[in-house]
Amino acid sequence: VKGRAGSPYAIKDYYDVTPDLAINVTNRMGEFSELIERTHNHGMKVIIDIVPNHVARNYESLGKPKGVKDFGEEDDTSKEYDKNNNFY
């Protein structure tokens, strides 16, 4: 989650686990895999809740697979959000 730098719902990296959820930050993907395995061993399933349309404007994945473009990589970033476009 990008929370500290903007919206708490803006996704920082779809291919990584937030360091805030890890005991050992350098092993966060391993910890996550172990969590899933332990959960499955107890007959339960894991539901991952993400909000795919809340990508930070400056999204840049550090863990994306080779050949995968970042979300919005080809967006026209010269356009900004129009605050006058809110309809209540």
C-alpha positions as CSV (number, residue, x, y, z in Angstrom):
1,V,0.0,0.0,0.0
2,K,1.2,3.4,-0.8
3,G,-0.5,5.0,2.2
4,R,2.4,7.1,3.6
5,A,3.0,8.9,0.3
6,G,-0.7,9.4,-0.8
7,S,-4.0,7.6,-0.9
8,P,-4.0,4.6,1.4
9,Y,-5.8,2.7,-1.4
10,A,-3.2,3.4,-4.1
11,I,-1.3,0.2,-5.0
12,K,2.5,0.5,-4.9
13,D,3.4,-2.8,-6.3
14,Y,1.1,-5.6,-7.5
15,Y,4.0,-8.1,-7.6
16,D,5.2,-7.7,-4.0
17,V,4.0,-7.9,-0.4
18,T,4.1,-4.7,1.6
19,P,7.1,-4.7,4.0
20,D,4.7,-3.4,6.7
21,L,3.2,-7.0,6.9
22,A,6.5,-8.8,7.3
23,I,8.5,-9.9,10.3
24,N,11.6,-10.3,8.1
25,V,11.3,-7.7,5.3
26,T,13.9,-9.4,3.1
27,N,11.9,-12.6,3.3
28,R,8.4,-11.2,2.9
29,M,7.4,-13.2,-0.1
30,G,8.6,-16.4,1.7
31,E,6.6,-15.5,4.8
32,F,3.6,-14.9,2.6
33,S,4.0,-18.3,0.8
34,E,4.3,-19.9,4.2
35,L,1.2,-18.2,5.4
36,I,-0.7,-19.6,2.4
37,E,0.7,-23.1,3.0
38,R,-0.2,-23.1,6.7
39,T,-3.7,-21.9,5.9
40,H,-4.2,-24.6,3.3
41,N,-2.9,-27.2,5.7
42,H,-5.7,-26.3,8.1
43,G,-8.3,-26.7,5.3
44,M,-8.9,-23.0,4.7
45,K,-8.4,-20.8,1.7
46,V,-6.7,-17.4,1.5
47,I,-8.6,-14.4,0.0
48,I,-6.4,-11.6,-1.1
49,D,-8.3,-8.3,-1.2
50,I,-6.9,-5.8,-3.7
51,V,-8.4,-2.8,-5.3
52,P,-7.1,-3.0,-8.9
53,N,-8.3,0.3,-10.1
54,H,-6.5,2.3,-7.4
55,V,-3.1,2.4,-9.0
56,A,-0.9,5.3,-7.9
57,R,-0.3,7.8,-10.8
58,N,3.4,7.2,-10.6
59,Y,3.1,3.4,-10.2
60,E,6.4,1.6,-10.7
61,S,6.8,-2.0,-9.8
62,L,10.1,-3.2,-8.3
63,G,9.2,-6.9,-8.5
64,K,7.4,-7.3,-11.9
65,P,8.2,-10.2,-14.1
66,K,10.4,-9.7,-17.1
67,G,8.6,-8.3,-20.2
68,V,5.7,-7.0,-18.1
69,K,4.9,-3.3,-18.5
70,D,3.9,-1.3,-15.4
71,F,0.2,-0.4,-15.2
72,G,-0.2,3.0,-16.8
73,E,3.3,3.0,-18.2
74,E,2.0,4.3,-21.5
75,D,-0.5,6.8,-20.0
76,D,-0.5,10.4,-20.9
77,T,0.8,11.8,-17.5
78,S,0.6,15.4,-18.8
79,K,-3.1,15.3,-17.8
80,E,-4.0,15.8,-14.1
81,Y,-7.0,15.1,-12.0
82,D,-9.6,17.9,-12.4
83,K,-10.9,18.8,-8.9
84,N,-13.9,20.5,-10.5
85,N,-15.1,17.2,-11.8
86,N,-16.5,16.0,-8.5
87,F,-20.3,15.6,-8.6
88,Y,-22.0,15.2,-5.2
